[in-house]
Amino acid sequence: MIGLIARELRLSIRHGAESMAALLFFVIAGTLFAFGAGPDPVVLGRIAPGVVWVTALLAALLPLERLFGPDFEDGTLDLLLLSGQPASLIAAAKAIVHWLTTGLPLLIIAGPLAVMLRLPGEKLPVLLATLLPGTLIFSLLGTLAAALTTGARRGAILMPLITLPLMIPSLIFGTAAATSPHPAAPFYMIFAMLLAALPLAPLGTGLALRAAAE
């Protein structure tokens, strides 16, 4: 498992443009929302959680196409599946590296972006606390969608169509937790979704990878 993660990290660093593009998109899109909403701090503070969540979700989608595509094209995916490692373990390693190279930087940048959007200070810890499981869910479900579209024609078009419906519930509950005066219930819901995705997403991803390799 550690060897798989180290390999994927090396490849991600070598092709770091995709992760950097996702981070730049996150910052630029959030800034554009601020320009569009106007300078009123009350309006900006009210929409800030939704803006951060939506832009984080869309930014997490950008590097997904490279998760399995290059490995599928050059035959590396077949070798990984024949190496004796469970397919779900390969999927989990991909999801972990996607979170480390995309989700974690998005989580770090979300704080300054939310402050720029005039989010009230007492809401910032709640927003970041919900984004932690939220970005993990994005990586797990995004990896599943990437596996389902591996080898498919127009996979880049199909991937958002598969991924977005899966991620919308976490977006709804994450935004609700960051805006509600009683955030406990939506906060528990998003953690429940993470607990469900942790075992199920790698299993589903592994099955999709084996189907794509056949």
C-alpha positions as CSV (number, residue, x, y, z in Angstrom):
1,M,0.0,0.0,0.0
2,I,2.8,2.4,0.9
3,G,4.7,1.5,-2.2
4,L,1.6,2.2,-4.3
5,I,1.0,5.6,-2.7
6,A,4.7,6.5,-3.1
7,R,4.5,5.6,-6.8
8,E,1.4,7.7,-7.3
9,L,2.8,10.6,-5.4
10,R,5.9,10.6,-7.6
11,L,3.8,10.6,-10.8
12,S,1.6,13.4,-9.4
13,I,4.6,15.5,-8.6
14,R,6.0,14.9,-12.1
15,H,2.7,15.9,-13.6
16,G,1.8,18.6,-11.1
17,A,0.2,20.9,-13.7
18,E,-3.2,19.3,-13.2
19,S,-3.2,19.8,-9.4
20,M,-1.9,23.4,-9.8
21,A,-4.7,24.1,-12.4
22,A,-7.3,22.8,-9.9
23,L,-6.0,25.1,-7.2
24,L,-5.9,28.1,-9.6
25,F,-9.4,27.4,-10.7
26,F,-10.5,27.3,-7.1
27,V,-9.1,30.7,-6.3
28,I,-10.1,32.3,-9.6
29,A,-13.7,31.0,-9.5
30,G,-14.1,32.1,-5.9
31,T,-12.8,35.5,-6.7
32,L,-15.2,35.8,-9.6
33,F,-18.1,35.1,-7.3
34,A,-17.0,38.0,-5.2
35,F,-16.9,40.3,-8.1
36,G,-20.3,39.1,-9.3
37,A,-22.0,39.5,-5.9
38,G,-20.7,43.0,-5.3
39,P,-18.8,44.5,-2.3
40,D,-21.6,44.2,0.3
41,P,-20.0,42.2,3.1
42,V,-23.4,40.9,4.4
43,V,-24.2,39.4,1.0
44,L,-20.7,38.0,0.6
45,G,-20.7,36.4,4.0
46,R,-24.0,34.8,3.4
47,I,-22.9,33.1,0.1
48,A,-19.3,32.4,1.1
49,P,-19.9,28.7,2.3
50,G,-21.8,27.8,-0.9
51,V,-19.2,29.5,-3.1
52,V,-16.3,27.6,-1.3
53,W,-18.1,24.3,-1.5
54,V,-19.1,24.6,-5.1
55,T,-15.7,25.8,-6.4
56,A,-14.0,23.0,-4.3
57,L,-16.2,20.4,-5.8
58,L,-15.6,21.6,-9.4
59,A,-11.8,22.0,-8.8
60,A,-11.6,18.4,-7.5
61,L,-13.0,17.1,-10.8
62,L,-10.2,18.6,-12.9
63,P,-7.4,16.1,-12.2
64,L,-9.7,13.0,-12.3
65,E,-9.1,12.3,-16.0
66,R,-5.4,11.4,-15.4
67,L,-6.1,9.1,-12.4
68,F,-6.4,5.9,-14.6
69,G,-6.3,7.1,-18.2
70,P,-2.5,7.1,-18.7
71,D,-2.1,3.8,-16.8
72,F,-4.9,2.2,-19.0
73,E,-3.3,3.4,-22.2
74,D,0.3,2.3,-21.6
75,G,-0.7,-1.1,-20.0
76,T,0.4,-0.1,-16.4
77,L,-3.1,-0.8,-15.1
78,D,-3.0,-4.4,-16.4
79,L,0.4,-4.9,-14.6
80,L,-1.0,-3.4,-11.4
81,L,-4.0,-5.7,-11.5
82,L,-1.8,-8.7,-12.2
83,S,0.7,-7.8,-9.4
84,G,-1.4,-9.6,-6.8
85,Q,-2.5,-6.5,-5.1
86,P,-6.3,-6.3,-4.6
87,A,-7.9,-3.9,-7.0
88,S,-9.6,-2.1,-4.1
89,L,-6.2,-1.4,-2.6
90,I,-5.0,0.1,-5.9
91,A,-8.2,2.2,-5.9
92,A,-7.7,3.3,-2.3
93,A,-4.1,4.4,-3.1
94,K,-5.3,6.5,-6.1
95,A,-8.0,8.1,-3.9
96,I,-5.5,8.9,-1.1
97,V,-3.0,10.5,-3.6
98,H,-5.8,12.5,-5.2
99,W,-6.7,13.9,-1.8
100,L,-3.1,14.6,-0.8
101,T,-2.4,16.5,-4.1
102,T,-5.8,18.2,-4.6
103,G,-8.1,17.8,-1.6
104,L,-5.7,18.8,1.1
105,P,-4.4,21.9,-0.8
106,L,-8.0,23.0,-1.5
107,L,-8.7,22.6,2.2
108,I,-5.7,24.8,3.1
109,I,-6.6,27.5,0.6
110,A,-10.3,27.5,1.6
111,G,-9.6,29.4,4.8
112,P,-8.1,32.5,3.1
113,L,-10.7,32.4,0.3
114,A,-13.5,32.3,2.9
115,V,-12.0,35.2,4.7
116,M,-11.7,37.2,1.5
117,L,-15.4,36.4,0.9
118,R,-16.2,38.0,4.3
119,L,-17.3,34.8,6.0
120,P,-17.9,35.6,9.7
121,G,-15.1,34.4,11.8
122,E,-17.2,32.1,14.0
123,K,-18.3,30.2,10.9
124,L,-14.8,29.6,9.5
125,P,-13.9,26.6,11.8
126,V,-17.3,24.9,10.9
127,L,-16.7,25.4,7.2
128,L,-13.2,23.9,7.4
129,A,-14.4,21.0,9.6
130,T,-17.1,20.1,7.0
131,L,-14.7,20.5,4.1
132,L,-12.3,17.9,5.6
133,P,-14.7,15.0,5.1
134,G,-16.2,16.7,2.1
135,T,-12.9,16.7,0.2
136,L,-12.3,13.1,1.2
137,I,-15.7,12.2,-0.3
138,F,-14.8,14.1,-3.5
139,S,-11.6,12.0,-3.8
140,L,-13.3,8.7,-3.1
141,L,-16.3,9.3,-5.4
142,G,-14.2,11.0,-8.1
143,T,-11.9,7.9,-8.2
144,L,-15.0,5.7,-8.6
145,A,-16.2,7.9,-11.5
146,A,-12.8,7.9,-13.1
147,A,-12.7,4.1,-13.0
148,L,-16.2,3.8,-14.4
149,T,-15.2,5.9,-17.4
150,T,-11.7,4.4,-18.0
151,G,-11.5,3.2,-21.6
152,A,-14.8,4.7,-22.5
153,R,-15.2,6.9,-25.5
154,R,-15.8,10.5,-24.5
155,G,-14.9,9.6,-20.9
156,A,-14.1,13.2,-20.1
157,I,-17.7,14.1,-20.8
158,L,-19.2,11.2,-19.0
159,M,-17.2,11.7,-15.8
160,P,-18.9,14.9,-14.6
161,L,-22.3,13.4,-15.4
162,I,-21.5,10.5,-13.2
163,T,-19.7,12.3,-10.5
164,L,-21.8,15.4,-9.8
165,P,-25.0,13.5,-8.8
166,L,-23.0,11.5,-6.3
167,M,-21.3,14.5,-4.8
168,I,-24.4,16.8,-4.5
169,P,-25.6,15.3,-1.2
170,S,-22.3,16.1,0.5
171,L,-22.4,19.6,-1.0
172,I,-25.9,20.2,0.4
173,F,-25.1,19.0,3.9
174,G,-21.7,20.6,4.0
175,T,-23.1,24.0,3.0
176,A,-26.0,23.5,5.5
177,A,-23.6,22.8,8.3
178,A,-21.6,26.0,7.6
179,T,-24.7,28.2,7.4
180,S,-27.1,26.8,9.9
181,P,-27.2,28.0,13.6
182,H,-27.4,24.3,14.5
183,P,-24.8,22.6,12.4
184,A,-24.7,19.3,14.3
185,A,-27.2,17.3,12.2
186,P,-25.8,18.1,8.7
187,F,-22.3,17.7,10.1
188,Y,-23.2,14.2,11.3
189,M,-24.8,13.4,7.9
190,I,-21.7,14.3,6.0
191,F,-19.5,12.2,8.3
192,A,-22.0,9.3,7.8
193,M,-21.6,9.6,4.0
194,L,-17.8,9.5,4.4
195,L,-18.1,6.4,6.6
196,A,-20.2,4.8,3.9
197,A,-17.9,5.9,1.1
198,L,-14.6,4.7,2.7
199,P,-15.3,1.0,2.2
200,L,-17.8,1.1,-0.7
201,A,-16.0,3.4,-3.1
202,P,-12.7,1.5,-3.3
203,L,-14.6,-1.8,-3.7
204,G,-16.7,-0.3,-6.6
205,T,-13.6,1.3,-8.1
206,G,-11.8,-2.0,-8.0
207,L,-14.6,-3.8,-9.8
208,A,-14.8,-1.1,-12.4
209,L,-11.0,-1.3,-13.0
210,R,-11.2,-5.1,-13.5
211,A,-14.1,-4.6,-16.0
212,A,-12.1,-2.0,-17.9
213,A,-9.0,-4.2,-18.1
214,E,-10.9,-7.2,-19.5
